[in-house]
């Protein structure tokens, strides 16, 4: 299952030879990934070049977030903005550094963050071009490019909307270029009033935890009210989480990552998986729930478990899913029914019946797939189910706003699991390389994003589909 | 509204006196006096100075950082060696540099709670007698053979063959290294200095200030009331702190090389040195003191202990605990007459002062709406500090309490704010008030 080319790429002698001989072999950059639970200063040791257009509307938010997270900020000495960063830096002994021709030549930034909230016309795009054009070559491996832009909504006039939306195209292409260095780029659309929800989102997308997300547009809205401060560590303290399909792969990795943040995880899987699930439950001190989601009584079983042992449920991760690939003409009805039943019908039925038991500030996250967004040969059944999930979460999220429950989906691309190990070698190799980062993702990449979306700090994200695909070349 | 509760006490504990040994640079004249011996000297000196029936004493709480592993409860050993009745309880407190202060406030708590009426508290450390450990690998290899009565000559030969001289025999040099970060304390302080832009000049200036003021205090006999002369086992009589340099200057200090980093700003001169010494105070229930006709010097209005992440400004703690102690005392900075801050490193003190006047720091780290205010380096440590006097870890808290308590009595000043940083990110602070 391991990626031979990444291993090869780590060997400097091999790299030299392949380069010198002109062998057209891409050696993907091994990605920097996080170890352990969320840290107090996840951006510690990172240097970030910050830029802005017009009135740096997010200067205060960015200064607070990035400096407190441990980063050293480099920015041009433009009086007011620099002062804002300086005041924050003074209070934690992490002063911002002036970015000029001299310092600019020496630094190797780990991230480039641009505040484009005040963009007005397409001519303004030149400023973004200059910022990234001047700095992109310096970007360190496994670097991050983030643009913050106004949400494309009725609040904007058409010209502003055009200018803001242009940034998405920019960032997507940029992602394709920097992927070979393991670097990623995203655009974060910020709705009016959603600014104070940005801190945890910035921490996630600038940290190694978002390693396999590339070229994505993240919408941050102000639909869910927020009152308390977001915890930086032990982010799921006191939460009860349910993970379906927890015995292996993405489910198991997710259960472990949730538990590491303080959640008590109910690990659910079919009775046939009792050994693997049991071991997992032991390891993370969670609870075991042996239950097939397609059972007529599945909901009842889950509800009983919740009611008998806990006061309610906070987080539901709908991860259980199967593939039964066959091109449509050859796909028998069993393949169709099984896939739809597990991946969509049962998910919806169980979820609907669990909703009354989800506590305030709860989180529902469903596993969709790039296949559901872009389609895939032999996966009419799978894609239908995964696309159905997208429709479901988009509308369900609206109705759960008053309970402050967010509903989102993640769409993994090619992830190295038991499921994908079954794909024939050549197809698998192509699938792996078919993204900006030229490599498959790992279950932990999905787990990290699911954990983030389950946390209080993700209150600004609801009704969204986040692709975790390494910047897959298909679909948008 | 700040979430820090204000103290209210019913029984008040008062400090009726304090004594310390001279503080000497380690591996000097005190080399043959271990921490128990030094502590005993301080306590004996205390009891000679204050006329009190030894039978009244109920407990001794003692702070120490470098604790002998075969007799960890040095407080109890000091009770025995002083000749106090065996009924006197002994509790040893190890909380890095604030240990001495902690020992004192534990004794004060006991008295305020009514668990005792008369306590001795203080602390000591002898870096000269710090144990030098054989590597664990040696013990692990040797112990099964040596401690087993059935071991044969063959077993011993096999052991000798297995021992690697370099890895198993040569002792590891003790250093003040933070276990979780792997940094020497000076390296952590150097990082703090660079993060907060504390210049070499500013550090040397504070160091010179410390020396000048300590030298003056010695010269004018100000410390005479606090120090007990010591007759060492080698027959010398020591009466004076010997690290103080009244003839130092910024020019002299500027010549020194950086001690903890290439191109660093911390030097041996603007850092505190390894020191041996002890200090002790006598604390009583206020009514008891009155009934015995003893004049109290001062009382604790409040204290605050805290901890910060060693990875993020290891020694910044006092910038949090000093404002907290002030808040608990229901006072503001302008109510404070004297400020005494332990000088682990001049850089550390200056970083603390920078943070203590920063509003945002107060909001995010202390939980107060505003910073307590500006404290100029000139306004602290009127008789010098740890840089000049030395820092026998466990004894420093007591030294500061004694000097401040005496100062209030001598000058009629009403209050003092103390702050001590420590390894592991720990810190302790207190507000003393005149009685």
Interface residues (C-beta under 8 A of the other chain):
Chain A: X40 X41 X44 X68 X70 X87 X88 X90 X91 X92 X93 X94 X95
Chain B: X192 X195 X196 X197 X309 X311 X312 X313 X316 X351 X354 X355 X358 X359 X360 X361 X364
